[in-house]
Amino acid sequence: MNPGGLPNTPFRLLRAARDASRPDSIDYKNIISKLQEEHVDAARCIASAKIFQRFQADVVAEFEELNQVLESMPKTNVIDPQSEDQVISVGEKLSSRLLTALLEDRGIPSQYIDLSDIIHFPVPKHLSQKFYQDLASAFGQHLLSCKDRVPVVTGFFGRIPGGLVNTLGRGYSDLCAALVAVGLQATELQVWKEVDGVFTADPRK
């Protein structure tokens, strides 16, 4: 998810990562500083001072951790898949935290769910049907703990061999939604995309 007013966050995070991998470059600090400012500003519509302050503290913590990741990256002009995943996941966490705060501010009990550390079972080198079944089960159990609160889930769901983005592509969040639906034994899954309208067929055909 990418809330309005926060354009191209994943691409800007990747640009920061690429810059951090270059010797003697510190431009990435300006990129992440601007992103932090924009995410805090996006939440200023929140009426509850308590909810806003909690969100602001969460944003600061996320960017402090991101800054540590970027500073520790090898200066080789190359980003390894695991580092790329870790950087991109920040965008998912921030947008999920923002949506959680907005729902809470409107009186809707909600719970932020970070799936980046959900995998606590063996991951095969080549992802198998059993891996996806285990993942769906783990998702379902985790979300059921929310009980009557609305879960707001990060589409990023942890580290796998070769990197999540590199292995599954940009559609990993749609896959995550499908696996959540399987884990919860849902009767329906709706995936809303950033399009200009609702299509009843593939517009490319």
C-alpha positions as CSV (number, residue, x, y, z in Angstrom):
1,M,0.0,0.0,0.0
2,N,1.2,3.5,-0.7
3,P,-1.0,6.2,0.8
4,G,-1.7,9.4,-1.1
5,G,0.9,12.1,-0.8
6,L,3.7,9.5,-0.5
7,P,4.7,9.0,-4.1
8,N,7.2,6.3,-5.2
9,T,8.4,5.4,-1.7
10,P,9.7,1.9,-2.8
11,F,11.7,3.4,-5.7
12,R,13.1,6.2,-3.4
13,L,14.1,3.6,-0.8
14,L,15.9,1.6,-3.5
15,R,17.6,4.8,-4.7
16,A,18.8,5.4,-1.2
17,A,20.1,1.8,-1.0
18,R,22.0,2.1,-4.3
19,D,23.5,5.4,-3.1
20,A,24.5,3.9,0.2
21,S,26.4,1.1,-1.6
22,R,28.6,3.7,-3.4
23,P,31.9,4.6,-1.7
24,D,32.0,8.1,-0.1
25,S,28.4,8.9,-0.9
26,I,26.0,10.2,1.8
27,D,23.1,11.4,-0.5
28,Y,21.0,8.6,0.9
29,K,20.7,10.5,4.2
30,N,18.8,13.3,2.4
31,I,16.5,10.8,0.7
32,I,15.5,9.0,4.0
33,S,15.3,12.3,5.9
34,K,12.8,13.6,3.3
35,L,10.8,10.3,3.4
36,Q,10.6,10.5,7.2
37,E,9.3,14.0,7.0
38,E,6.7,13.2,4.4
39,H,5.4,10.2,6.3
40,V,5.0,12.2,9.5
41,D,3.3,15.1,7.6
42,A,0.9,12.6,6.0
43,A,-0.4,11.7,9.4
44,R,-1.1,15.3,10.6
45,C,-4.8,14.8,9.7
46,I,-5.0,12.5,12.7
47,A,-7.1,14.2,15.4
48,S,-5.9,12.2,18.4
49,A,-2.6,13.6,19.7
50,K,-1.8,10.2,21.4
51,I,-2.3,8.2,18.2
52,F,-0.3,10.8,16.2
53,Q,2.6,10.8,18.7
54,R,2.7,7.0,18.7
55,F,2.8,6.9,14.9
56,Q,5.5,9.6,14.8
57,A,7.6,7.6,17.3
58,D,7.2,4.4,15.2
59,V,8.3,6.3,12.1
60,V,11.4,7.7,13.8
61,A,12.3,4.2,15.0
62,E,11.8,2.7,11.5
63,F,14.1,5.3,9.9
64,E,16.7,4.9,12.6
65,E,16.9,1.2,11.9
66,L,16.9,1.9,8.1
67,N,19.8,4.3,8.5
68,Q,21.8,1.7,10.4
69,V,21.2,-0.8,7.6
70,L,22.3,1.6,5.0
71,E,25.4,2.7,6.9
72,S,26.5,-0.9,7.3
73,M,26.1,-1.8,3.6
74,P,29.4,-2.8,1.8
75,K,30.6,0.0,-0.4
76,T,30.8,-2.2,-3.5
77,N,28.1,-0.5,-5.8
78,V,26.2,-3.8,-5.5
79,I,23.1,-4.5,-3.3
80,D,22.6,-8.1,-2.2
81,P,19.0,-9.4,-2.4
82,Q,18.6,-9.7,1.4
83,S,19.6,-6.0,1.9
84,E,17.3,-5.0,-0.9
85,D,14.4,-6.8,0.8
86,Q,15.2,-5.2,4.1
87,V,15.2,-1.7,2.6
88,I,12.0,-2.2,0.6
89,S,10.2,-3.7,3.6
90,V,10.4,-0.3,5.3
91,G,7.9,1.2,2.9
92,E,5.4,-1.6,3.6
93,K,5.9,-1.1,7.3
94,L,5.4,2.6,7.2
95,S,2.2,2.5,5.1
96,S,0.8,-0.2,7.2
97,R,1.5,1.8,10.4
98,L,-0.1,4.8,8.9
99,L,-3.3,3.0,7.9
100,T,-3.5,1.4,11.3
101,A,-3.2,4.9,12.9
102,L,-5.8,6.4,10.6
103,L,-8.3,3.5,11.4
104,E,-7.6,3.9,15.1
105,D,-8.2,7.6,14.9
106,R,-11.6,6.9,13.4
107,G,-12.6,4.6,16.2
108,I,-11.9,1.4,14.3
109,P,-9.9,-1.0,16.6
110,S,-6.9,-2.1,14.5
111,Q,-3.6,-3.9,14.8
112,Y,-0.4,-3.4,12.9
113,I,0.9,-6.8,11.7
114,D,4.6,-7.1,10.6
115,L,5.1,-10.3,8.8
116,S,8.8,-9.8,8.1
117,D,9.8,-12.2,10.8
118,I,7.0,-14.7,10.3
119,I,9.2,-17.6,8.8
120,H,10.3,-19.8,11.6
121,F,10.4,-23.1,9.7
122,P,12.8,-24.6,7.2
123,V,12.8,-22.8,3.8
124,P,13.8,-25.0,0.8
125,K,16.2,-23.7,-1.8
126,H,13.4,-24.1,-4.4
127,L,10.1,-23.0,-2.9
128,S,7.6,-25.9,-2.8
129,Q,3.9,-26.3,-2.3
130,K,4.6,-27.4,1.3
131,F,6.4,-24.1,1.9
132,Y,3.4,-22.1,0.8
133,Q,1.1,-24.2,2.8
134,D,3.2,-23.7,5.9
135,L,3.4,-20.0,5.2
136,A,-0.4,-19.7,4.8
137,S,-0.9,-21.6,8.1
138,A,1.6,-19.3,9.9
139,F,-0.2,-16.2,8.5
140,G,-3.6,-17.5,9.6
141,Q,-2.5,-18.3,13.1
142,H,-0.9,-14.9,13.5
143,L,-3.9,-12.9,12.2
144,L,-6.3,-14.8,14.3
145,S,-4.5,-13.5,17.4
146,C,-6.0,-10.0,16.5
147,K,-9.4,-11.3,17.5
148,D,-11.9,-8.4,17.0
149,R,-9.3,-5.9,15.8
150,V,-8.8,-5.2,12.1
151,P,-5.4,-6.5,11.1
152,V,-3.3,-4.2,8.9
153,V,-0.7,-6.5,7.3
154,T,2.6,-5.8,5.6
155,G,2.8,-7.4,2.2
156,F,6.4,-8.2,2.8
157,F,6.7,-11.5,4.5
158,G,10.3,-12.3,5.4
159,R,13.6,-13.5,4.0
160,I,13.8,-16.4,1.6
161,P,16.8,-17.8,-0.4
162,G,17.7,-15.4,-3.2
163,G,15.6,-12.6,-1.8
164,L,11.8,-12.1,-1.8
165,V,11.7,-9.4,-4.5
166,N,14.3,-11.2,-6.6
167,T,12.6,-14.5,-6.4
168,L,8.9,-13.6,-6.5
169,G,9.0,-10.2,-8.1
170,R,6.9,-7.1,-7.2
171,G,3.7,-9.2,-7.0
172,Y,4.8,-10.7,-3.7
173,S,2.2,-8.6,-1.8
174,D,-0.6,-10.0,-3.9
175,L,0.7,-13.5,-3.1
176,C,0.8,-12.6,0.6
177,A,-2.8,-11.6,0.4
178,A,-3.7,-14.9,-1.2
179,L,-1.8,-16.8,1.4
180,V,-3.5,-14.9,4.2
181,A,-6.9,-15.8,2.7
182,V,-5.9,-19.4,2.5
183,G,-4.6,-19.3,6.1
184,L,-7.9,-17.8,7.4
185,Q,-10.0,-20.1,5.2
186,A,-11.6,-17.0,3.8
187,T,-14.6,-17.3,1.4
188,E,-13.4,-14.3,-0.7
189,L,-10.3,-12.3,-1.5
190,Q,-10.4,-8.8,-3.0
191,V,-7.2,-7.3,-4.4
192,W,-7.5,-3.5,-5.1
193,K,-5.0,-2.1,-7.4
194,E,-3.9,1.5,-8.3
195,V,-6.0,1.8,-11.5
196,D,-8.3,4.4,-13.0
197,G,-11.4,2.2,-12.8
198,V,-12.8,-1.2,-12.2
199,F,-12.2,-3.6,-15.1
200,T,-14.2,-6.8,-15.8
201,A,-11.5,-8.2,-18.0
202,D,-7.8,-7.9,-18.7
203,P,-7.5,-4.4,-20.2
204,R,-4.3,-5.5,-22.1
205,K,-6.2,-8.0,-24.2
